């Protein structure tokens, strides 16, 4: 199984890292954020390269399961897309409707919660 | 600490139950959904009443931590509120704007993802 650095995994990690154990978080951070190699992580943490690989595999599987169950990434992206399209229409055609503008702003802010 | 049945906990449980272990899920379901007493759960699972209580306390703390980290409940409620207010305004004043109606529908559907 190839676990090369991918945007998808980093995205999942950014959303769900708080659900990982400290150890899982540490391995993921070293590999995907700090960009260390498996061998370098193994040496630094005094474990085998295979142990690092297994740990990262399991964590990636957990992250995918979290998204499968909670859909946070998918929802966040849809909110961004809808907010952006809605904002364009409202600013172009209904910019005098304060109430509508206020609601568009509220949608844009949901992802900051 | 009083852990009586509360709407807030049931709501958190509904959102995050997939992140619990099988055992945690079982205890929570018996107590908050099936409405068994601590003593009844203890008898059924052959553990002490205190063990049941401790387990549920820890699980409730986990559920609160999940919401604190991920804000899924808060975001879902805000999406519902904004979708509802937006829908009223658009149907009342801009019901001839198909594009706007389509976007309102997309917002309403985010929580079904």
gemmi code that builds the backbone of each chain (N, CA, C; Angstrom):
import gemmi

chains = {
    "A": [
        ("UNK", (0.846, -1.209, 0.000), (0.000, 0.000, 0.000), (0.874, 1.250, 0.000)),
        ("UNK", (0.529, 2.121, -0.873), (1.301, 3.352, -1.029), (0.677, 4.455, -0.179)),
        ("UNK", (1.469, 5.014, 0.715), (0.892, 6.101, 1.526), (1.640, 7.398, 1.294)),
        ("UNK", (1.868, 7.712, 0.040), (2.549, 8.962, -0.250), (1.714, 10.154, 0.205)),
        ("UNK", (2.408, 11.240, 0.386), (1.790, 12.492, 0.794), (0.671, 12.865, -0.171)),
        ("UNK", (-0.519, 13.006, 0.317), (-1.593, 13.453, -0.569), (-2.353, 14.572, 0.101)),
        ("UNK", (-2.903, 15.435, -0.731), (-3.695, 16.550, -0.202), (-4.896, 16.057, 0.581)),
        ("UNK", (-5.489, 14.979, 0.115), (-6.691, 14.460, 0.769), (-6.404, 14.069, 2.224)),
        ("UNK", (-5.284, 13.374, 2.421), (-4.947, 12.926, 3.778), (-4.610, 14.111, 4.687)),
        ("UNK", (-3.870, 15.071, 4.143), (-3.532, 16.254, 4.945), (-4.806, 17.012, 5.324)),
        ("UNK", (-5.749, 17.082, 4.383), (-7.024, 17.737, 4.654), (-7.779, 17.012, 5.776)),
        ("UNK", (-7.874, 15.697, 5.668), (-8.537, 14.902, 6.713), (-7.831, 15.088, 8.049)),
        ("UNK", (-6.502, 15.087, 8.014), (-5.710, 15.258, 9.238), (-6.002, 16.622, 9.876)),
        ("UNK", (-6.070, 17.665, 9.063), (-6.366, 18.996, 9.600), (-7.722, 19.046, 10.291)),
        ("UNK", (-8.694, 18.351, 9.746), (-10.042, 18.377, 10.311), (-10.174, 17.512, 11.563)),
        ("UNK", (-9.542, 16.349, 11.546), (-9.825, 15.362, 12.597), (-8.657, 15.073, 13.543)),
        ("UNK", (-7.581, 15.848, 13.462), (-6.416, 15.520, 14.296), (-6.743, 15.487, 15.783)),
        ("UNK", (-7.745, 16.266, 16.188), (-8.091, 16.298, 17.620), (-8.669, 14.962, 18.102)),
        ("UNK", (-9.088, 14.100, 17.174), (-9.633, 12.801, 17.573), (-8.551, 11.731, 17.672)),
        ("UNK", (-7.330, 12.072, 17.295), (-6.245, 11.083, 17.328), (-5.589, 11.031, 18.707)),
        ("UNK", (-4.930, 9.918, 19.002), (-4.122, 9.857, 20.221), (-2.872, 10.710, 20.009)),
        ("UNK", (-2.197, 11.036, 21.105), (-0.975, 11.836, 21.011), (0.058, 11.185, 20.101)),
        ("UNK", (0.173, 9.868, 20.239), (1.150, 9.124, 19.439), (0.790, 9.161, 17.946)),
        ("UNK", (-0.484, 8.906, 17.652), (-0.926, 8.966, 16.256), (-0.674, 10.358, 15.674)),
        ("UNK", (-1.011, 11.364, 16.470), (-0.849, 12.748, 16.034), (0.615, 13.053, 15.736)),
        ("UNK", (1.483, 12.558, 16.621), (2.921, 12.793, 16.458), (3.446, 12.171, 15.155)),
        ("UNK", (3.089, 10.912, 14.904), (3.542, 10.232, 13.684), (3.028, 10.940, 12.436)),
        ("UNK", (1.745, 11.285, 12.449), (1.137, 11.939, 11.280), (1.785, 13.296, 11.027)),
        ("UNK", (2.019, 14.035, 12.103), (2.626, 15.352, 11.965), (4.038, 15.256, 11.382)),
        ("UNK", (4.825, 14.321, 11.898), (6.194, 14.159, 11.394), (6.198, 13.760, 9.918)),
        ("UNK", (5.284, 12.853, 9.558), (5.297, 12.331, 8.187), (4.645, 13.291, 7.186)),
        ("UNK", (3.445, 13.788, 7.510), (2.698, 14.575, 6.515), (2.911, 16.085, 6.606)),
        ("UNK", (3.232, 16.571, 7.797), (3.411, 18.024, 7.935), (4.896, 18.382, 7.889)),
        ("UNK", (5.707, 17.717, 8.733), (7.142, 18.016, 8.770), (7.895, 17.352, 7.613)),
        ("UNK", (7.208, 16.394, 6.940), (7.773, 15.755, 5.747), (9.032, 14.918, 6.018)),
        ("UNK", (9.129, 14.334, 7.192), (10.203, 13.376, 7.453), (9.914, 12.075, 6.703)),
        ("UNK", (10.965, 11.297, 6.409), (10.777, 9.972, 5.810), (10.432, 8.976, 6.915)),
        ("UNK", (9.914, 7.812, 6.523), (9.609, 6.761, 7.497), (10.867, 6.383, 8.282)),
        ("UNK", (11.992, 6.258, 7.576), (13.256, 5.882, 8.228), (13.691, 6.931, 9.245)),
        ("UNK", (13.524, 8.184, 8.899), (13.913, 9.267, 9.820), (13.041, 9.268, 11.078)),
        ("UNK", (11.749, 9.047, 10.886), (10.841, 8.989, 12.043), (11.195, 7.793, 12.924)),
        ("UNK", (11.437, 6.649, 12.284), (11.813, 5.436, 13.018), (13.061, 5.678, 13.863)),
        ("UNK", (14.034, 6.332, 13.284), (15.289, 6.589, 14.000), (15.052, 7.548, 15.173)),
        ("UNK", (14.310, 8.610, 14.881), (14.057, 9.617, 15.920), (13.275, 9.049, 17.100)),
        ("UNK", (12.308, 8.161, 16.822), (11.462, 7.638, 17.895), (11.907, 6.263, 18.385)),
        ("UNK", (13.022, 5.769, 17.850), (13.591, 4.488, 18.319), (12.622, 3.325, 18.158)),
        ("UNK", (11.958, 3.282, 17.006), (11.102, 2.136, 16.680), (11.462, 1.681, 15.267)),
        ("UNK", (10.885, 0.548, 14.836), (11.204, 0.072, 13.492), (10.457, 0.897, 12.439)),
        ("UNK", (11.013, 0.899, 11.244), (10.367, 1.583, 10.130), (8.965, 0.990, 9.901)),
        ("UNK", (8.872, -0.338, 10.041), (7.590, -1.027, 9.842), (6.550, -0.557, 10.874)),
        ("UNK", (7.000, -0.339, 12.107), (6.078, 0.131, 13.153), (5.513, 1.506, 12.799)),
        ("UNK", (6.375, 2.358, 12.267), (5.919, 3.693, 11.853), (4.893, 3.560, 10.727)),
        ("UNK", (5.241, 2.720, 9.747), (4.361, 2.508, 8.597), (2.990, 1.980, 9.040)),
        ("UNK", (2.995, 0.972, 9.916), (1.738, 0.383, 10.405), (0.888, 1.430, 11.126)),
        ("UNK", (1.557, 2.187, 11.976), (0.838, 3.207, 12.734), (0.181, 4.221, 11.801)),
        ("UNK", (0.927, 4.673, 10.803), (0.386, 5.676, 9.877), (-0.750, 5.085, 9.042)),
        ("UNK", (-0.584, 3.849, 8.592), (-1.668, 3.174, 7.854), (-2.954, 3.143, 8.662)),
        ("UNK", (-2.827, 2.729, 9.914), (-4.015, 2.617, 10.771), (-4.652, 3.986, 11.009)),
        ("UNK", (-3.804, 4.997, 11.194), (-4.335, 6.340, 11.449), (-5.056, 6.897, 10.225)),
        ("UNK", (-4.474, 6.678, 9.061), (-5.120, 7.140, 7.820), (-6.481, 6.454, 7.663)),
        ("UNK", (-6.532, 5.167, 7.984), (-7.810, 4.439, 7.912), (-8.818, 5.049, 8.885)),
        ("UNK", (-8.365, 5.421, 10.081), (-9.254, 6.067, 11.062), (-9.760, 7.409, 10.542)),
        ("UNK", (-8.872, 8.195, 9.970), (-9.276, 9.508, 9.452), (-10.350, 9.351, 8.379)),
        ("UNK", (-10.163, 8.350, 7.511), (-11.156, 8.116, 6.457), (-12.491, 7.653, 7.044)),
        ("UNK", (-12.420, 6.873, 8.103), (-13.631, 6.428, 8.779), (-14.359, 7.620, 9.420)),
        ("UNK", (-13.594, 8.524, 10.035), (-14.210, 9.716, 10.638), (-14.985, 10.500, 9.577)),
        ("UNK", (-14.367, 10.716, 8.424), (-15.035, 11.481, 7.366), (-16.251, 10.727, 6.845)),
        ("UNK", (-16.111, 9.419, 6.762), (-17.213, 8.596, 6.308), (-18.421, 8.716, 7.248)),
        ("UNK", (-18.141, 8.804, 8.543), (-19.203, 8.894, 9.555), (-19.721, 10.321, 9.733)),
        ("UNK", (-18.827, 11.306, 9.679), (-19.207, 12.670, 10.056), (-19.303, 13.657, 8.881)),
        ("UNK", (-18.652, 13.358, 7.775), (-18.717, 14.197, 6.551), (-18.346, 15.662, 6.775)),
        ("UNK", (-17.479, 15.931, 7.731), (-17.129, 17.327, 8.030), (-16.438, 18.027, 6.865)),
        ("UNK", (-15.534, 17.312, 6.197), (-14.801, 17.918, 5.081), (-15.772, 18.231, 3.939)),
        ("UNK", (-16.614, 17.241, 3.616), (-17.573, 17.403, 2.524), (-18.543, 18.550, 2.812)),
        ("UNK", (-19.047, 18.613, 4.039), (-19.979, 19.683, 4.400), (-19.305, 21.056, 4.338)),
        ("UNK", (-18.074, 21.116, 4.833), (-17.343, 22.386, 4.833), (-17.143, 22.895, 3.415)),
        ("UNK", (-16.796, 21.988, 2.509), (-16.578, 22.390, 1.118), (-17.881, 22.851, 0.469)),
        ("UNK", (-18.984, 22.155, 0.767), (-20.274, 22.553, 0.197), (-20.720, 23.913, 0.743)),
        ("UNK", (-20.495, 24.147, 2.019), (-20.824, 25.459, 2.599), (-20.027, 26.556, 1.901)),
        ("UNK", (-18.728, 26.310, 1.691), (-17.888, 27.287, 0.991), (-18.417, 27.566, -0.412)),
        ("UNK", (-18.745, 26.491, -1.140), (-19.219, 26.651, -2.518), (-20.540, 27.410, -2.579)),
        ("UNK", (-21.490, 26.990, -1.735), (-22.801, 27.640, -1.750), (-22.678, 29.100, -1.306)),
        ("UNK", (-21.907, 29.350, -0.279), (-21.737, 30.717, 0.220), (-21.151, 31.611, -0.867)),
        ("UNK", (-20.207, 31.076, -1.598), (-19.561, 31.845, -2.652), (-20.532, 32.152, -3.802)),
        ("UNK", (-21.274, 31.143, -4.250), (-22.238, 31.355, -5.348), (-23.361, 32.299, -4.932)),
        ("UNK", (-23.837, 32.083, -3.712), (-24.930, 32.912, -3.193), (-24.487, 34.369, -3.063)),
        ("UNK", (-23.271, 34.539, -2.572), (-22.721, 35.872, -2.382), (-22.664, 36.634, -3.713)),
        ("UNK", (-22.235, 35.941, -4.751), (-22.151, 36.585, -6.076), (-23.514, 37.050, -6.576)),
        ("UNK", (-24.508, 36.169, -6.467), (-25.860, 36.510, -6.935), (-26.451, 37.669, -6.137)),
        ("UNK", (-26.309, 37.589, -4.830), (-26.911, 38.616, -3.973), (-26.235, 39.969, -4.179)),
        ("UNK", (-24.904, 39.971, -4.257), (-24.189, 41.243, -4.457), (-24.528, 41.848, -5.821)),
        ("UNK", (-24.754, 40.994, -6.801), (-25.027, 41.474, -8.156), (-26.468, 42.003, -8.302)),
        ("UNK", (-27.428, 41.252, -7.723), (-28.829, 41.581, -8.004), (-29.623, 42.149, -6.823)),
        ("UNK", (-29.212, 41.814, -5.589), (-30.055, 42.187, -4.442), (-29.263, 42.899, -3.350)),
        ("UNK", (-28.260, 43.669, -3.764), (-27.347, 44.259, -2.782), (-28.034, 45.307, -1.904)),
        ("UNK", (-29.259, 45.682, -2.245), (-29.993, 46.632, -1.396), (-30.811, 45.928, -0.306)),
        ("UNK", (-30.826, 44.580, -0.348), (-31.595, 43.827, 0.657), (-30.685, 43.453, 1.833)),
        ("UNK", (-30.734, 44.276, 2.853), (-29.855, 44.110, 4.026), (-30.035, 42.744, 4.705)),
        ("UNK", (-31.283, 42.308, 4.786), (-31.587, 41.043, 5.451), (-30.935, 39.861, 4.712)),
        ("UNK", (-31.033, 39.909, 3.400), (-30.445, 38.861, 2.570), (-28.916, 38.882, 2.695)),
        ("UNK", (-28.334, 40.058, 2.698), (-26.875, 40.197, 2.835), (-26.401, 39.628, 4.175)),
        ("UNK", (-27.195, 39.897, 5.207), (-26.847, 39.432, 6.546), (-26.856, 37.892, 6.600)),
        ("UNK", (-27.826, 37.292, 5.950), (-27.912, 35.825, 5.939), (-26.756, 35.200, 5.154)),
        ("UNK", (-26.373, 35.834, 4.058), (-25.226, 35.335, 3.278), (-23.959, 35.380, 4.139)),
        ("UNK", (-23.823, 36.434, 4.891), (-22.663, 36.548, 5.792), (-22.674, 35.450, 6.847)),
        ("UNK", (-23.872, 35.157, 7.359), (-23.968, 34.101, 8.385), (-23.533, 32.754, 7.822)),
        ("UNK", (-23.930, 32.460, 6.578), (-23.525, 31.204, 5.955), (-22.002, 31.142, 5.824)),
        ("UNK", (-21.413, 32.255, 5.397), (-19.953, 32.287, 5.220), (-19.221, 32.029, 6.536)),
        ("UNK", (-19.876, 32.357, 7.633), (-19.199, 32.235, 8.934), (-19.360, 30.877, 9.596)),
        ("UNK", (-20.226, 30.021, 9.031), (-20.467, 28.710, 9.660), (-19.178, 27.895, 9.773)),
        ("UNK", (-18.351, 27.966, 8.745), (-17.121, 27.162, 8.759), (-16.075, 27.676, 9.757)),
        ("UNK", (-16.312, 28.880, 10.282), (-15.360, 29.402, 11.282), (-15.749, 28.984, 12.691)),
        ("UNK", (-16.927, 28.378, 12.837), (-17.394, 27.997, 14.175), (-16.457, 26.974, 14.799)),
    ],
    "B": [
        ("UNK", (-21.807, 14.143, 40.866), (-22.198, 14.630, 39.523), (-23.488, 13.955, 39.067)),
        ("UNK", (-24.384, 14.786, 38.634), (-25.693, 14.302, 38.200), (-25.673, 14.065, 36.683)),
        ("UNK", (-25.971, 12.829, 36.289), (-25.984, 12.577, 34.841), (-27.371, 12.173, 34.373)),
        ("UNK", (-28.372, 12.898, 34.836), (-29.718, 12.576, 34.395), (-29.872, 12.755, 32.883)),
        ("UNK", (-30.866, 12.129, 32.389), (-31.193, 12.198, 30.965), (-31.387, 13.651, 30.536)),
        ("UNK", (-30.594, 14.101, 29.616), (-30.799, 15.462, 29.123), (-30.812, 15.446, 27.601)),
        ("UNK", (-31.556, 16.391, 27.066), (-31.626, 16.485, 25.608), (-30.264, 16.747, 24.998)),
        ("UNK", (-29.467, 17.541, 25.693), (-28.158, 17.901, 25.151), (-27.290, 16.652, 24.944)),
        ("UNK", (-27.286, 15.778, 25.946), (-26.445, 14.581, 25.849), (-26.948, 13.637, 24.765)),
        ("UNK", (-28.259, 13.487, 24.674), (-28.816, 12.617, 23.632), (-28.483, 13.169, 22.242)),
        ("UNK", (-28.528, 14.489, 22.125), (-28.184, 15.132, 20.856), (-26.713, 14.851, 20.504)),
        ("UNK", (-25.832, 15.053, 21.471), (-24.408, 14.776, 21.244), (-24.197, 13.310, 20.892)),
        ("UNK", (-24.898, 12.439, 21.596), (-24.786, 10.998, 21.344), (-25.231, 10.656, 19.919)),
        ("UNK", (-26.330, 11.257, 19.483), (-26.807, 10.999, 18.117), (-25.775, 11.409, 17.065)),
        ("UNK", (-25.091, 12.512, 17.315), (-24.117, 12.996, 16.342), (-22.812, 12.200, 16.351)),
        ("UNK", (-22.347, 11.834, 17.540), (-20.988, 11.302, 17.659), (-20.913, 9.833, 18.061)),
        ("UNK", (-22.019, 9.109, 18.082), (-21.966, 7.728, 18.569), (-21.000, 6.862, 17.763)),
        ("UNK", (-20.806, 7.207, 16.495), (-19.906, 6.389, 15.668), (-18.444, 6.492, 16.129)),
        ("UNK", (-18.130, 7.487, 16.947), (-16.750, 7.628, 17.432), (-16.526, 6.869, 18.740)),
        ("UNK", (-17.583, 6.312, 19.292), (-17.455, 5.593, 20.579), (-17.047, 4.141, 20.351)),
        ("UNK", (-16.497, 3.530, 21.388), (-16.235, 2.093, 21.324), (-17.572, 1.359, 21.447)),
        ("UNK", (-17.557, 0.069, 21.086), (-18.793, -0.721, 21.178), (-19.353, -0.716, 22.594)),
        ("UNK", (-18.443, -0.838, 23.553), (-18.859, -0.875, 24.954), (-19.472, 0.470, 25.385)),
        ("UNK", (-18.815, 1.554, 25.048), (-19.347, 2.877, 25.377), (-20.723, 3.077, 24.747)),
        ("UNK", (-20.808, 2.669, 23.479), (-22.061, 2.819, 22.743), (-23.178, 2.018, 23.416)),
        ("UNK", (-22.840, 0.818, 23.856), (-23.821, -0.048, 24.507), (-24.356, 0.581, 25.805)),
        ("UNK", (-23.443, 1.065, 26.655), (-23.844, 1.687, 27.921), (-24.714, 2.918, 27.680)),
        ("UNK", (-24.283, 3.762, 26.741), (-25.025, 4.994, 26.452), (-26.414, 4.688, 25.911)),
        ("UNK", (-26.473, 3.690, 25.033), (-27.753, 3.324, 24.443), (-28.725, 2.801, 25.513)),
        ("UNK", (-28.218, 1.939, 26.374), (-29.078, 1.398, 27.430), (-29.569, 2.504, 28.365)),
        ("UNK", (-28.675, 3.421, 28.717), (-29.034, 4.440, 29.699), (-29.875, 5.569, 29.110)),
        ("UNK", (-29.426, 6.135, 27.989), (-30.086, 7.331, 27.448), (-31.173, 7.051, 26.427)),
        ("UNK", (-31.059, 5.929, 25.701), (-32.070, 5.641, 24.678), (-33.118, 4.659, 25.217)),
        ("UNK", (-32.633, 3.527, 25.742), (-33.566, 2.518, 26.266), (-34.091, 2.879, 27.646)),
        ("UNK", (-33.446, 3.865, 28.284), (-33.911, 4.391, 29.562), (-33.852, 3.383, 30.722)),
        ("UNK", (-32.885, 2.483, 30.689), (-32.645, 1.612, 31.839), (-31.998, 2.411, 32.966)),
        ("UNK", (-32.172, 1.937, 34.213), (-31.478, 2.578, 35.342), (-30.045, 2.046, 35.409)),
        ("UNK", (-29.193, 2.736, 36.176), (-27.807, 2.273, 36.356), (-27.792, 0.861, 36.936)),
        ("UNK", (-28.657, 0.630, 37.926), (-28.707, -0.690, 38.572), (-29.127, -1.783, 37.583)),
        ("UNK", (-30.082, -1.474, 36.743), (-30.535, -2.448, 35.741), (-29.437, -2.787, 34.738)),
        ("UNK", (-28.701, -1.754, 34.312), (-27.594, -1.993, 33.368), (-26.512, -2.829, 34.046)),
        ("UNK", (-26.204, -2.488, 35.292), (-25.180, -3.229, 36.046), (-25.560, -4.706, 36.150)),
        ("UNK", (-26.810, -4.956, 36.448), (-27.262, -6.341, 36.594), (-27.175, -7.075, 35.258)),
        ("UNK", (-27.660, -6.412, 34.222), (-27.686, -7.044, 32.905), (-26.278, -7.362, 32.393)),
        ("UNK", (-25.315, -6.453, 32.648), (-23.965, -6.647, 32.113), (-23.003, -7.263, 33.140)),
        ("UNK", (-23.539, -7.612, 34.321), (-22.714, -8.274, 35.348), (-21.507, -7.439, 35.764)),
        ("UNK", (-21.729, -6.133, 35.944), (-20.666, -5.262, 36.486), (-21.275, -4.456, 37.625)),
        ("UNK", (-20.430, -3.699, 38.333), (-20.962, -2.901, 39.437), (-21.684, -1.662, 38.910)),
        ("UNK", (-22.594, -1.162, 39.734), (-23.299, 0.072, 39.382), (-22.296, 1.217, 39.189)),
        ("UNK", (-21.272, 1.225, 40.041), (-20.242, 2.267, 39.955), (-19.490, 2.201, 38.626)),
        ("UNK", (-19.249, 0.979, 38.139), (-18.539, 0.809, 36.862), (-19.360, 1.396, 35.712)),
        ("UNK", (-20.670, 1.150, 35.779), (-21.560, 1.709, 34.750), (-21.521, 3.236, 34.805)),
        ("UNK", (-21.630, 3.754, 36.028), (-21.624, 5.205, 36.223), (-20.335, 5.834, 35.709)),
        ("UNK", (-19.195, 5.236, 36.064), (-17.893, 5.756, 35.621), (-17.791, 5.753, 34.102)),
        ("UNK", (-18.224, 4.642, 33.516), (-18.149, 4.524, 32.061), (-18.982, 5.611, 31.378)),
        ("UNK", (-20.196, 5.810, 31.874), (-21.069, 6.815, 31.262), (-20.512, 8.228, 31.466)),
        ("UNK", (-19.990, 8.501, 32.655), (-19.357, 9.808, 32.901), (-18.251, 10.088, 31.901)),
        ("UNK", (-17.394, 9.092, 31.720), (-16.262, 9.280, 30.798), (-16.745, 9.471, 29.362)),
        ("UNK", (-17.774, 8.716, 28.997), (-18.279, 8.824, 27.620), (-18.919, 10.186, 27.374)),
        ("UNK", (-19.686, 10.662, 28.347), (-20.301, 11.988, 28.207), (-19.220, 13.056, 28.073)),
        ("UNK", (-18.148, 12.918, 28.851), (-17.031, 13.862, 28.744), (-16.418, 13.809, 27.341)),
        ("UNK", (-16.300, 12.596, 26.789), (-15.764, 12.453, 25.430), (-16.667, 13.120, 24.402)),
        ("UNK", (-17.965, 12.907, 24.540), (-18.929, 13.505, 23.593), (-18.823, 15.030, 23.627)),
        ("UNK", (-18.671, 15.582, 24.836), (-18.543, 17.041, 24.953), (-17.236, 17.537, 24.327)),
        ("UNK", (-16.196, 16.717, 24.483), (-14.911, 17.077, 23.879), (-15.025, 17.045, 22.355)),
        ("UNK", (-15.706, 16.041, 21.816), (-15.898, 15.963, 20.357), (-16.577, 17.231, 19.839)),
        ("UNK", (-17.646, 17.642, 20.520), (-18.367, 18.834, 20.067), (-17.503, 20.082, 20.227)),
        ("UNK", (-16.723, 20.103, 21.289), (-15.833, 21.230, 21.516), (-14.798, 21.350, 20.394)),
        ("UNK", (-14.337, 20.204, 19.901), (-13.312, 20.187, 18.848), (-13.916, 20.347, 17.453)),
        ("UNK", (-15.079, 19.730, 17.213), (-15.617, 19.656, 15.846), (-16.847, 20.537, 15.588)),
        ("UNK", (-17.566, 20.925, 16.647), (-18.739, 21.817, 16.526), (-19.804, 21.344, 15.545)),
        ("UNK", (-19.944, 20.043, 15.387), (-20.922, 19.525, 14.415), (-22.361, 19.878, 14.775)),
        ("UNK", (-22.703, 19.786, 16.055), (-24.069, 20.097, 16.485), (-24.362, 21.578, 16.257)),
        ("UNK", (-23.423, 22.415, 16.702), (-23.594, 23.861, 16.562), (-23.734, 24.264, 15.092)),
        ("UNK", (-22.882, 23.701, 14.255), (-22.935, 24.024, 12.824), (-24.240, 23.550, 12.192)),
        ("UNK", (-24.670, 22.359, 12.575), (-25.908, 21.812, 12.015), (-27.097, 22.692, 12.370)),
        ("UNK", (-27.134, 23.156, 13.610), (-28.238, 24.015, 14.043), (-28.216, 25.360, 13.314)),
        ("UNK", (-27.008, 25.907, 13.124), (-26.900, 27.194, 12.420), (-27.313, 27.041, 10.957)),
        ("UNK", (-26.926, 25.930, 10.330), (-27.345, 25.675, 8.944), (-28.870, 25.603, 8.872)),
        ("UNK", (-29.481, 24.886, 9.801), (-30.946, 24.795, 9.841), (-31.592, 26.170, 9.983)),
        ("UNK", (-31.071, 26.958, 10.909), (-31.638, 28.283, 11.159), (-31.507, 29.198, 9.943)),
        ("UNK", (-30.300, 29.250, 9.386), (-30.070, 30.129, 8.240), (-30.884, 29.668, 7.037)),
        ("UNK", (-30.924, 28.346, 6.802), (-31.686, 27.812, 5.666), (-33.158, 28.185, 5.794)),
        ("UNK", (-33.667, 28.095, 7.006), (-35.071, 28.410, 7.237), (-35.370, 29.896, 7.009)),
        ("UNK", (-34.544, 30.775, 7.567), (-34.756, 32.225, 7.391), (-34.596, 32.636, 5.932)),
        ("UNK", (-33.578, 32.082, 5.306), (-33.302, 32.398, 3.904), (-34.451, 31.940, 3.016)),
        ("UNK", (-34.929, 30.753, 3.303), (-36.020, 30.189, 2.527), (-37.257, 31.086, 2.575)),
        ("UNK", (-37.569, 31.584, 3.757), (-38.737, 32.472, 3.914), (-38.603, 33.741, 3.074)),
        ("UNK", (-37.434, 34.376, 3.166), (-37.207, 35.623, 2.418), (-37.271, 35.393, 0.911)),
        ("UNK", (-36.606, 34.335, 0.463), (-36.539, 34.070, -0.972), (-37.919, 33.707, -1.520)),
        ("UNK", (-38.649, 32.859, -0.787), (-39.988, 32.474, -1.265), (-40.948, 33.670, -1.278)),
        ("UNK", (-40.754, 34.582, -0.344), (-41.649, 35.747, -0.249), (-41.335, 36.800, -1.324)),
        ("UNK", (-40.027, 37.063, -1.524), (-39.666, 38.201, -2.378), (-39.024, 37.850, -3.719)),
        ("UNK", (-38.381, 36.684, -3.790), (-37.597, 36.397, -5.004), (-37.924, 35.027, -5.587)),
        ("UNK", (-39.176, 34.623, -5.469), (-39.530, 33.257, -5.853), (-39.434, 33.024, -7.371)),
        ("UNK", (-39.226, 34.091, -8.131), (-39.055, 33.924, -9.578), (-37.588, 33.711, -9.967)),
        ("UNK", (-36.692, 33.832, -8.983), (-35.261, 33.644, -9.259), (-34.871, 32.178, -9.030)),
        ("UNK", (-34.875, 31.416, -10.106), (-34.596, 29.976, -10.045), (-33.227, 29.662, -9.441)),
        ("UNK", (-32.231, 30.456, -9.789), (-30.867, 30.229, -9.323), (-30.789, 30.381, -7.799)),
        ("UNK", (-31.442, 31.409, -7.315), (-31.474, 31.667, -5.873), (-32.217, 30.537, -5.146)),
        ("UNK", (-33.324, 30.096, -5.697), (-34.095, 28.995, -5.104), (-33.258, 27.716, -5.039)),
        ("UNK", (-32.506, 27.474, -6.087), (-31.661, 26.282, -6.156), (-30.580, 26.306, -5.057)),
        ("UNK", (-30.016, 27.488, -4.838), (-28.980, 27.609, -3.801), (-29.565, 27.416, -2.398)),
        ("UNK", (-30.761, 27.940, -2.193), (-31.421, 27.757, -0.895), (-31.658, 26.266, -0.643)),
        ("UNK", (-32.062, 25.569, -1.665), (-32.263, 24.119, -1.542), (-30.958, 23.395, -1.212)),
        ("UNK", (-29.878, 23.839, -1.840), (-28.578, 23.193, -1.568), (-28.178, 23.375, -0.102)),
        ("UNK", (-28.440, 24.568, 0.438), (-28.104, 24.810, 1.849), (-28.920, 23.873, 2.750)),
        ("UNK", (-30.202, 23.733, 2.430), (-31.069, 22.872, 3.243), (-30.596, 21.422, 3.236)),
        ("UNK", (-29.916, 21.033, 2.166), (-29.503, 19.650, 2.035), (-28.140, 19.323, 2.663)),
        ("UNK", (-27.411, 20.360, 3.083), (-26.065, 20.118, 3.636), (-26.120, 19.201, 4.854)),
        ("UNK", (-27.124, 19.386, 5.695), (-27.212, 18.561, 6.904), (-27.596, 17.111, 6.640)),
        ("UNK", (-28.018, 16.823, 5.412), (-28.341, 15.421, 5.080), (-27.121, 14.669, 4.568)),
        ("UNK", (-26.029, 15.410, 4.355), (-24.815, 14.764, 3.808), (-24.259, 13.735, 4.764)),
    ],
}
model = gemmi.Model(1)
for chain_id, residues in chains.items():
    chain = gemmi.Chain(chain_id)
    for i, (resn, *xyz) in enumerate(residues, 1):
        res = gemmi.Residue()
        res.name, res.seqid = resn, gemmi.SeqId(i, " ")
        for name, pos in zip(("N", "CA", "C"), xyz):
            atom = gemmi.Atom()
            atom.name, atom.element = name, gemmi.Element(name[0])
            atom.pos, atom.b_iso = gemmi.Position(*pos), 0.0
            res.add_atom(atom)
        chain.add_residue(res)
    model.add_chain(chain)
structure = gemmi.Structure()
structure.add_model(model)
structure.setup_entities()
